[in-house]
Amino acid sequence: MDCLFCKIIAGEIPSNKVYEDDFVLAFHDIAPQAPTHVLVIPKAHIPSMAAVNEENAEIVSKVLSAVSKVAKELGLEENGYRVVSNCGEYAGQTVHHLHFHILGGKQLDLKMC
């Protein structure tokens, strides 16, 4: 498979990991859009939110639980953080592997949300 995130999961491409378990990997984004910018991904290849279904919903649930754990570990709970998942070309999804951006560490632009 020619998926960037699958290669990161396999250890073929290095990442700056912040969390890992049997189902989820979280690592710092290489082009951060905020002081704290972490990606949280399932280890199973799910192309996007559009591909979430009954068969993989349990995995997605584990990813969302990890988002909460990672945000807490990074100290983002007190002031807040944003969680974003882009779905498709018009939304700006460039890696077609489900992922959630955790953005925090500063006051974020409120115009888009």
N, CA, C and O of each residue as an XYZ file, in Angstrom:
452
protein
N       0.854     -1.186      0.000
C       0.000      0.000      0.000
C       0.894      1.241      0.000
O       1.945      1.265      0.639
N       0.465      2.246     -0.713
C       1.261      3.462     -0.834
C       0.687      4.584      0.032
O       0.571      5.723     -0.421
N       0.333      4.266      1.262
C      -0.251      5.241      2.182
C       0.836      5.738      3.138
O       1.486      4.946      3.821
N       1.022      7.052      3.177
C       2.024      7.660      4.047
C       1.844      7.235      5.501
O       2.817      6.865      6.158
N       0.620      7.283      6.011
C       0.402      6.951      7.415
C       0.595      5.459      7.681
O       1.063      5.087      8.757
N       0.245      4.604      6.731
C       0.506      3.165      6.902
C       2.014      2.919      6.979
O       2.461      2.043      7.720
N       2.793      3.682      6.223
C       4.255      3.552      6.279
C       4.796      4.033      7.624
O       5.751      3.457      8.144
N       4.204      5.072      8.187
C       4.601      5.546      9.512
C       4.268      4.483     10.555
O       5.083      4.195     11.432
N       3.080      3.901     10.465
C       2.673      2.845     11.394
C       3.638      1.669     11.319
O       4.003      1.093     12.345
N       4.053      1.311     10.100
C       4.956      0.170      9.886
C       6.398      0.476     10.289
O       7.240     -0.421     10.317
N       6.683      1.743     10.601
C       8.039      2.128     10.987
C       8.947      2.396      9.806
O      10.153      2.566      9.985
N       8.399      2.438      8.604
C       9.187      2.719      7.396
C       9.552      4.194      7.298
O      10.556      4.553      6.684
N       8.733      5.043      7.906
C       8.970      6.488      7.939
C       8.954      6.888      9.407
O       8.016      6.535     10.124
N       9.965      7.614      9.875
C      10.002      7.993     11.290
C       8.942      9.036     11.636
O       8.497      9.804     10.783
N       8.551      9.041     12.905
C       7.624     10.050     13.408
C       7.998     10.366     14.845
O       8.681      9.591     15.513
N       7.544     11.505     15.301
C       7.756     11.927     16.679
C       6.517     11.525     17.477
O       5.603     12.327     17.666
N       6.497     10.271     17.943
C       5.327      9.694     18.612
C       5.064     10.332     19.969
O       5.982     10.662     20.720
N       3.768     10.495     20.254
C       3.362     10.950     21.583
C       2.476      9.926     22.277
O       2.295      9.981     23.493
N       1.913      8.978     21.497
C       1.041      7.959     22.074
C       0.955      6.791     21.098
O       0.941      6.970     19.881
N       0.898      5.579     21.675
C       0.695      4.406     20.834
C       0.086      3.294     21.681
O       0.473      3.080     22.830
N      -0.876      2.593     21.084
C      -1.399      1.372     21.677
C      -1.630      0.381     20.540
O      -1.127      0.590     19.436
N      -2.362     -0.669     20.780
C      -2.562     -1.696     19.752
C      -3.364     -1.212     18.551
O      -3.262     -1.792     17.471
N      -4.160     -0.158     18.721
C      -5.076      0.289     17.683
C      -4.798      1.684     17.139
O      -5.283      2.043     16.066
N      -4.020      2.471     17.875
C      -3.891      3.906     17.598
C      -2.432      4.345     17.663
O      -1.638      3.818     18.442
N      -2.104      5.326     16.823
C      -0.803      5.989     16.876
C      -1.049      7.492     16.845
O      -1.879      7.974     16.074
N      -0.330      8.231     17.682
C      -0.411      9.696     17.683
C       1.002     10.241     17.598
O       1.911      9.765     18.278
N       1.174     11.258     16.746
C       2.502     11.829     16.532
C       2.378     13.297     16.142
O       1.336     13.743     15.661
N       3.463     14.037     16.360
C       3.483     15.462     16.022
C       3.434     15.648     14.507
O       4.098     14.933     13.757
N       2.635     16.623     14.075
C       2.544     16.969     12.655
C       3.858     17.604     12.212
O       4.446     18.384     12.960
N       4.324     17.282     11.012
C       5.603     17.844     10.530
C       5.459     19.281     10.053
O       6.460     19.971      9.860
N       4.215     19.745      9.860
C       3.974     21.136      9.464
C       2.918     21.722     10.398
O       1.779     21.943      9.988
N       3.298     21.975     11.661
C       2.301     22.390     12.658
C       1.607     23.707     12.328
O       2.221     24.665     11.859
N       0.296     23.713     12.593
C      -0.529     24.903     12.399
C      -0.852     25.596     13.716
O      -1.575     26.592     13.736
N      -0.319     25.076     14.807
C      -0.504     25.642     16.144
C       0.688     25.184     16.980
O       1.394     24.258     16.580
N       0.926     25.812     18.132
C       2.049     25.383     18.974
C       2.012     23.888     19.294
O       3.056     23.238     19.346
N       0.822     23.348     19.506
C       0.652     21.905     19.656
C      -0.202     21.436     18.491
O      -1.337     21.881     18.324
N       0.351     20.530     17.681
C      -0.378     19.984     16.528
C       0.010     18.520     16.401
O       1.098     18.183     15.935
N      -0.903     17.664     16.825
C      -0.672     16.223     16.839
C      -1.713     15.546     15.965
O      -2.874     15.954     15.935
N      -1.289     14.509     15.254
C      -2.201     13.688     14.466
C      -2.469     12.392     15.215
O      -1.548     11.778     15.752
N      -3.720     11.981     15.252
C      -4.110     10.730     15.895
C      -4.761      9.872     14.811
O      -5.737     10.284     14.183
N      -4.204      8.664     14.597
C      -4.657      7.820     13.486
C      -4.924      6.394     13.952
O      -4.292      5.912     14.892
N      -5.866      5.720     13.289
C      -6.028      4.293     13.557
C      -4.904      3.526     12.868
O      -4.436      3.929     11.803
N      -4.475      2.435     13.467
C      -3.470      1.597     12.813
C      -4.080      0.828     11.640
O      -3.374      0.454     10.704
N      -5.383      0.597     11.696
C      -6.082     -0.011     10.565
C      -6.301      1.066      9.507
O      -6.631      2.205      9.839
N      -6.121      0.717      8.254
C      -6.323      1.700      7.179
C      -7.819      1.917      6.946
O      -8.533      1.033      6.473
N      -8.262      3.120      7.293
C      -9.624      3.579      7.007
C      -9.423      4.869      6.220
O      -8.823      5.808      6.745
N      -9.906      4.949      4.975
C      -9.577      6.100      4.121
C     -10.006      7.471      4.643
O      -9.276      8.446      4.468
N     -11.181      7.565      5.283
C     -11.664      8.861      5.769
C     -12.908      8.620      6.626
O     -13.326      7.477      6.812
N     -13.489      9.688      7.142
C     -14.735      9.575      7.904
C     -15.842      8.980      7.042
O     -16.745      8.323      7.561
N     -15.782      9.202      5.733
C     -16.805      8.666      4.828
C     -16.791      7.140      4.796
O     -17.776      6.522      4.392
N     -15.693      6.530      5.215
C     -15.566      5.070      5.202
C     -15.879      4.436      6.560
O     -15.761      3.220      6.711
N     -16.275      5.242      7.545
C     -16.610      4.699      8.857
C     -17.946      3.970      8.748
O     -18.910      4.492      8.190
N     -17.985      2.750      9.295
C     -19.195      1.935      9.230
C     -19.276      1.058     10.481
O     -18.442      1.172     11.380
N     -20.270      0.194     10.532
C     -20.450     -0.670     11.699
C     -19.247     -1.585     11.919
O     -18.928     -1.921     13.060
N     -18.584     -1.986     10.849
C     -17.459     -2.909     10.963
C     -16.218     -2.275     11.591
O     -15.443     -2.966     12.252
N     -16.018     -0.966     11.393
C     -14.811     -0.324     11.931
C     -15.116      0.721     13.007
O     -14.206      1.400     13.483
N     -16.367      0.855     13.386
C     -16.757      1.877     14.370
C     -16.057      1.687     15.714
O     -15.759      2.668     16.394
N     -15.796      0.459     16.100
C     -15.118      0.220     17.372
C     -13.683      0.757     17.328
O     -13.192      1.302     18.316
N     -13.025      0.605     16.200
C     -11.671      1.146     16.045
C     -11.713      2.666     16.120
O     -10.885      3.280     16.793
N     -12.671      3.271     15.435
C     -12.794      4.736     15.450
C     -13.077      5.223     16.869
O     -12.584      6.277     17.270
N     -13.853      4.477     17.618
C     -14.119      4.817     19.011
C     -12.821      4.838     19.818
O     -12.619      5.718     20.655
N     -11.948      3.873     19.565
C     -10.652      3.824     20.257
C      -9.782      5.022     19.867
O      -9.039      5.544     20.698
N      -9.871      5.453     18.623
C      -9.121      6.634     18.173
C      -9.624      7.873     18.908
O      -8.827      8.676     19.395
N     -10.940      8.028     18.989
C     -11.499      9.196     19.669
C     -11.160      9.195     21.160
O     -10.918     10.250     21.746
N     -11.143      8.027     21.761
C     -10.731      7.927     23.161
C      -9.268      8.349     23.305
O      -8.903      9.017     24.272
N      -8.441      7.960     22.351
C      -7.029      8.337     22.380
C      -6.852      9.843     22.199
O      -5.944     10.431     22.785
N      -7.709     10.473     21.394
C      -7.645     11.928     21.227
C      -7.758     12.592     22.595
O      -6.981     13.488     22.924
N      -8.715     12.155     23.379
C      -8.918     12.715     24.713
C      -7.700     12.477     25.607
O      -7.253     13.388     26.305
N      -7.166     11.257     25.585
C      -5.979     10.933     26.398
C      -4.787     11.789     26.003
O      -4.091     12.329     26.863
N      -4.551     11.912     24.707
C      -3.394     12.668     24.214
C      -3.525     14.142     24.592
O      -2.560     14.751     25.054
N      -4.709     14.716     24.398
C      -4.912     16.126     24.750
C      -4.636     16.356     26.229
O      -4.031     17.361     26.605
N      -5.078     15.427     27.063
C      -4.843     15.536     28.502
C      -3.341     15.448     28.798
O      -2.807     16.258     29.556
N      -2.659     14.456     28.195
C      -1.218     14.282     28.409
C      -0.419     15.497     27.944
O       0.632     15.804     28.507
N      -0.912     16.178     26.929
C      -0.211     17.356     26.404
C      -0.579     18.636     27.156
O      -0.070     19.709     26.832
N      -1.449     18.534     28.148
C      -1.817     19.689     28.958
C      -2.745     20.672     28.278
O      -2.728     21.862     28.592
N      -3.557     20.187     27.345
C      -4.429     21.081     26.582
C      -5.817     21.261     27.183
O      -6.573     22.123     26.733
N      -6.164     20.471     28.182
C      -7.526     20.506     28.725
C      -7.911     21.846     29.338
O      -9.033     22.314     29.149
N      -7.001     22.459     30.063
C      -7.349     23.684     30.796
C      -7.822     24.803     29.874
O      -8.862     25.411     30.124
N      -7.078     25.076     28.824
C      -7.417     26.186     27.928
C      -8.199     25.762     26.694
O      -8.741     26.608     25.983
N      -8.262     24.469     26.434
C      -9.029     23.977     25.301
C      -8.172     23.658     24.091
O      -7.005     24.040     24.002
N      -8.788     22.952     23.171
C      -8.116     22.515     21.948
C      -9.166     22.234     20.888
O     -10.355     22.129     21.192
N      -8.728     22.115     19.660
C      -9.609     21.818     18.534
C      -9.255     20.444     17.991
O      -8.084     20.065     17.946
N     -10.279     19.697     17.579
C     -10.094     18.402     16.931
C     -10.718     18.513     15.546
O     -11.886     18.879     15.415
N      -9.933     18.194     14.505
C     -10.388     18.335     13.126
C     -10.104     17.053     12.362
O      -9.042     16.449     12.512
N     -11.068     16.644     11.539
C     -10.840     15.555     10.600
C     -11.355     16.003      9.241
O     -12.560     16.168      9.053
N     -10.454     16.198      8.305
C     -10.835     16.600      6.954
C     -11.282     15.363      6.182
O     -10.664     14.303      6.285
N     -12.346     15.500      5.417
C     -12.906     14.363      4.682
C     -13.072     14.751      3.218
O     -14.015     15.453      2.853
N     -12.153     14.290      2.394
C     -12.244     14.534      0.961
C     -11.462     15.752      0.498
O     -10.987     16.565      1.291
N     -11.351     15.841     -0.808
C     -10.544     16.882     -1.460
C     -10.991     18.298     -1.108
O     -10.153     19.142     -0.788
N     -12.286     18.575     -1.161
C     -12.770     19.929     -0.886
C     -12.518     20.358      0.552
O     -12.435     21.553      0.837
N     -12.395     19.403      1.449
C     -12.131     19.713      2.855
C     -10.643     19.835      3.142
O     -10.252     20.245      4.235
N      -9.811     19.483      2.167
C      -8.368     19.601      2.343
C      -7.680     18.327      2.785
O      -6.535     18.373      3.235
N      -8.358     17.177      2.668
C      -7.706     15.919      3.045
C      -6.643     15.574      2.014
O      -6.950     15.385      0.837
N      -5.396     15.492      2.457
C      -4.294     15.186      1.547
C      -3.736     13.779      1.739
O      -3.135     13.221      0.822
N      -3.931     13.203      2.923
C      -3.539     11.818      3.177
C      -4.832     11.042      3.391
O      -5.591     11.325      4.318
N      -5.073     10.072      2.533
C      -6.344      9.346      2.573
C      -6.266      8.146      3.509
O      -6.364      6.985      3.113
N      -6.081      8.506      4.778
C      -6.087      7.590      5.915
C      -6.714      8.405      7.026
O      -6.215      9.480      7.360
N      -7.800      7.915      7.604
C      -8.502      8.666      8.636
C      -7.525      9.199      9.672
O      -6.690      8.455     10.186
N      -7.627     10.474      9.976
C      -6.791     11.060     11.014
C      -7.484     12.276     11.613
O      -8.277     12.965     10.970
N      -7.148     12.500     12.862
C      -7.688     13.631     13.608
C      -6.535     14.529     14.014
O      -5.537     14.062     14.563
N      -6.674     15.820     13.743
C      -5.696     16.817     14.160
C      -6.112     17.326     15.536
O      -7.267     17.699     15.745
N      -5.175     17.340     16.464
C      -5.388     18.022     17.748
C      -4.573     19.302     17.675
O      -3.353     19.261     17.518
N      -5.246     20.432     17.789
C      -4.595     21.741     17.696
C      -4.828     22.508     18.986
O      -5.957     22.599     19.467
N      -3.766     23.054     19.541
C      -3.911     23.827     20.769
C      -2.653     24.575     21.111
O      -1.712     24.653     20.322
N      -2.657     25.120     22.300
C      -1.492     25.867     22.767
C      -1.562     27.355     22.514
O      -0.636     28.085     22.867
N      -2.664     27.830     21.895
C      -2.870     29.260     21.663
C      -4.341     29.474     21.347
O      -5.076     28.514     21.116
N      -4.768     30.724     21.335
C      -6.125     31.047     20.909
C      -6.229     30.780     19.414
O      -5.478     31.355     18.626
N      -7.156     29.910     19.018
C      -7.300     29.543     17.615
C      -8.308     30.450     16.932
O      -9.210     30.988     17.574
N      -8.147     30.615     15.624
C      -9.082     31.400     14.806
C     -10.475     30.790     14.919
O     -10.639     29.589     14.707
N     -11.456     31.583     15.244
C     -12.813     31.080     15.456
C     -13.690     31.202     14.211
O     -14.846     30.781     14.246
N     -13.188     31.759     13.125
C     -13.997     32.012     11.942
C     -14.481     30.751     11.232
O     -15.561     30.755     10.640
N     -13.707     29.685     11.281
C     -14.048     28.478     10.547
C     -14.970     27.541     11.318
O     -15.512     26.614     10.717
N     -15.169     27.730     12.581
C     -15.947     26.754     13.349
C     -17.187     27.326     13.971
O     -17.928     26.607     14.642
